[in-house]
Amino acid sequence: MKKIFLAIGALVTAVIAIGIVFSNMILYIKKKTDEDIIKRETDNGHDVFESFEQMEKNAFVIPSAYGYDIKGYHVAPHDTPNTIIICHGVTMNVLNSLKYMHLFLDLGWNVLIYDHRRHGQSGGKTTSYGFYEKDDLNKVVSWLKNKTNHRGLIGIHGESMGAVTALLYAGAHCSDGADFYIADCPFACFDEQLAYRLRAEYRLPSWPLLPIADFFLKLRGGYRAHEVSPLAVIDQIEKPVLFIHSKDDDYIPVSSTERLYEKKRGPKALYIAENGEHAMSYTKNRDTYRKTVQEFLNNMNDSTE
């Protein structure tokens, strides 16, 4: 009997250890420093940081529904209420959004950039890969609508986790959200993405690790992996979506975007970039990326005239 209790105790201890370790990796994923991001972006030819320091911009603070502050910048040099909100990826912050900011500024749009929860200057203790971030995005959109007196178009551009956040937000606000969305390299389902990364990075099976981690994720983070699923809400999104992905992305497979595009009803467009790894479609295909985005924006403008 003593051996049975010892075995049960060892099993419970192992389950708790696995749950804590893997949920820690998810909830408290290591973030890149400002220096890391600046070096990465500069090495990739995005020399945008000095100009950002010098340009006129309005810093803002928006209270999240979850008790922390969302911080960012509204950059509005153009005489237009049309604005793009940029959502960065996991481990990043607004510094990673600057290359996209310049792209949209060059195309005549004003821009809003901000830090997601637990990233950059914003508050929040955990990362939720879009689950809570979508509600923060709702606060940002509401703030911007009030700022522009509910005039003009609002588009949302998201990269990786930011794209997931944008799609989850769009699914929850299908009729009263933004006017269009650009989703660059999102995953389709978080549980599938976790299983994929377990195999790719650690050569580990998803069972029983993911069910254990998922239980602790709910216990500690308040959500389950399957609840973070753009694929589950994509057919509810009425507004136009431009999907973007690099065909050689080995972090989030291009099949994720292809599945989302396939299931999306109504207005949509798809651009599969020939070059680049994960979240590098713009960096490695600047001319075609810009042309694709410009055509999509022109269609948005034309549809409102």
VENRA-V233064 format. One record per residue. N is the residue number from 1. RES is the residue in one letter. PHI is phi as a letter, one per 40 degrees, with the letter a starting at -180 (* if undefined). D_CENTER is the distance of its C-alpha to the mean C-alpha in Angstrom with 2 decimals. Layout:
n=<N	N>
res=<RES	RES>
phi=<PHI	PHI>
d_center=<D_CENTER	D_CENTER>
This chain:
n=<1	2	3	4	5	6	7	8	9	10	11	12	13	14	15	16	17	18	19	20	21	22	23	24	25	26	27	28	29	30	31	32	33	34	35	36	37	38	39	40	41	42	43	44	45	46	47	48	49	50	51	52	53	54	55	56	57	58	59	60	61	62	63	64	65	66	67	68	69	70	71	72	73	74	75	76	77	78	79	80	81	82	83	84	85	86	87	88	89	90	91	92	93	94	95	96	97	98	99	100	101	102	103	104	105	106	107	108	109	110	111	112	113	114	115	116	117	118	119	120	121	122	123	124	125	126	127	128	129	130	131	132	133	134	135	136	137	138	139	140	141	142	143	144	145	146	147	148	149	150	151	152	153	154	155	156	157	158	159	160	161	162	163	164	165	166	167	168	169	170	171	172	173	174	175	176	177	178	179	180	181	182	183	184	185	186	187	188	189	190	191	192	193	194	195	196	197	198	199	200	201	202	203	204	205	206	207	208	209	210	211	212	213	214	215	216	217	218	219	220	221	222	223	224	225	226	227	228	229	230	231	232	233	234	235	236	237	238	239	240	241	242	243	244	245	246	247	248	249	250	251	252	253	254	255	256	257	258	259	260	261	262	263	264	265	266	267	268	269	270	271	272	273	274	275	276	277	278	279	280	281	282	283	284	285	286	287	288	289	290	291	292	293	294	295	296	297	298	299	300	301	302	303	304	305>
res=<M	K	K	I	F	L	A	I	G	A	L	V	T	A	V	I	A	I	G	I	V	F	S	N	M	I	L	Y	I	K	K	K	T	D	E	D	I	I	K	R	E	T	D	N	G	H	D	V	F	E	S	F	E	Q	M	E	K	N	A	F	V	I	P	S	A	Y	G	Y	D	I	K	G	Y	H	V	A	P	H	D	T	P	N	T	I	I	I	C	H	G	V	T	M	N	V	L	N	S	L	K	Y	M	H	L	F	L	D	L	G	W	N	V	L	I	Y	D	H	R	R	H	G	Q	S	G	G	K	T	T	S	Y	G	F	Y	E	K	D	D	L	N	K	V	V	S	W	L	K	N	K	T	N	H	R	G	L	I	G	I	H	G	E	S	M	G	A	V	T	A	L	L	Y	A	G	A	H	C	S	D	G	A	D	F	Y	I	A	D	C	P	F	A	C	F	D	E	Q	L	A	Y	R	L	R	A	E	Y	R	L	P	S	W	P	L	L	P	I	A	D	F	F	L	K	L	R	G	G	Y	R	A	H	E	V	S	P	L	A	V	I	D	Q	I	E	K	P	V	L	F	I	H	S	K	D	D	D	Y	I	P	V	S	S	T	E	R	L	Y	E	K	K	R	G	P	K	A	L	Y	I	A	E	N	G	E	H	A	M	S	Y	T	K	N	R	D	T	Y	R	K	T	V	Q	E	F	L	N	N	M	N	D	S	T	E>
phi=<*	c	c	c	c	c	c	c	c	c	c	c	c	c	c	c	c	c	c	c	c	c	c	c	c	c	c	b	d	c	c	c	c	d	c	c	c	c	c	c	c	c	c	c	g	b	c	b	c	c	c	c	c	c	c	c	a	b	c	b	b	b	c	c	c	b	g	b	c	b	b	a	b	b	b	b	c	c	c	a	c	c	a	b	c	b	b	c	c	c	g	b	a	d	c	c	c	c	c	c	d	c	d	c	c	c	c	g	b	c	b	b	b	a	c	c	d	g	b	f	c	c	c	h	c	b	b	b	g	h	c	c	d	c	c	c	c	c	c	c	c	c	c	c	c	c	c	c	f	f	b	g	c	b	b	b	b	b	b	f	d	c	c	c	d	c	c	c	c	c	c	c	b	c	b	b	c	c	c	a	b	b	b	b	f	c	c	c	a	c	c	c	c	c	c	c	c	d	c	c	c	b	f	b	c	c	b	c	c	c	d	c	c	c	c	c	c	c	c	c	b	g	a	b	d	c	c	b	a	d	c	c	b	c	c	c	c	c	c	c	b	c	c	b	a	c	c	b	c	b	c	b	c	c	d	c	c	c	c	c	c	c	c	c	c	g	c	a	a	b	b	b	c	c	b	h	c	c	f	b	c	c	d	c	a	c	c	c	c	c	c	c	c	c	c	c	c	c	c	c	c	c	c	b	c>
d_center=<51.56	50.49	48.82	46.88	45.62	44.73	42.82	40.95	40.22	38.94	36.70	35.26	34.75	32.95	30.66	29.84	29.28	26.94	25.01	24.70	23.87	21.11	19.56	19.77	17.86	14.97	15.21	16.17	14.47	16.03	14.26	15.34	17.92	18.17	20.95	19.03	16.36	19.19	21.28	18.70	17.88	21.60	22.70	20.56	22.38	20.04	22.69	21.04	21.47	25.06	24.58	21.77	24.22	26.90	25.27	25.78	22.84	22.66	21.00	20.07	19.69	18.53	19.52	17.05	18.66	18.43	20.74	18.95	18.19	15.08	16.03	15.36	17.39	18.60	20.11	22.54	25.30	25.88	28.22	25.84	23.73	21.18	17.83	14.35	11.55	9.00	5.55	5.52	4.73	6.86	10.43	9.95	10.79	12.02	14.32	11.86	11.09	14.86	15.50	13.51	15.25	18.53	17.92	17.56	20.32	22.53	22.07	23.35	20.39	19.77	16.41	14.64	12.38	11.63	10.76	8.75	11.40	13.31	12.01	14.24	16.64	15.06	16.70	15.99	17.28	14.80	11.23	10.44	7.14	6.67	10.48	11.48	8.45	9.15	12.63	11.95	10.35	13.62	15.59	14.20	15.04	18.39	19.14	18.63	20.77	23.44	23.27	23.96	26.40	24.48	25.33	23.59	20.47	16.90	14.13	10.36	8.72	5.08	5.03	4.66	2.68	1.15	3.90	4.81	4.81	6.59	8.71	9.66	10.61	12.44	14.22	15.38	16.50	17.76	20.64	19.96	16.35	15.37	17.57	15.24	11.77	10.71	8.31	8.49	8.87	7.16	9.49	11.96	13.02	12.15	15.92	16.51	13.92	15.65	18.97	18.19	17.30	20.41	22.53	21.24	21.21	23.91	25.87	25.80	26.08	23.66	26.70	27.71	25.01	22.04	24.13	25.27	21.89	20.59	23.58	22.93	19.24	20.56	23.37	21.52	18.01	19.02	17.00	17.50	15.36	16.47	15.26	11.58	12.28	11.07	14.44	16.31	15.39	15.02	18.76	18.62	16.60	19.44	17.92	17.47	14.45	14.40	12.97	12.84	13.32	15.86	18.73	19.32	15.92	17.25	14.24	12.49	15.47	15.71	17.31	14.08	13.39	17.15	17.42	14.89	16.77	20.02	19.46	18.13	21.18	22.24	21.04	18.69	18.62	17.68	17.68	18.06	18.49	21.62	20.74	18.21	16.41	12.77	10.64	14.15	14.85	15.46	17.29	19.55	20.13	20.19	22.92	21.82	18.17	19.59	22.16	19.84	17.65	20.95	22.53	19.74	19.98	23.74	23.67	21.82	24.49	27.25	26.37	26.86	30.14>
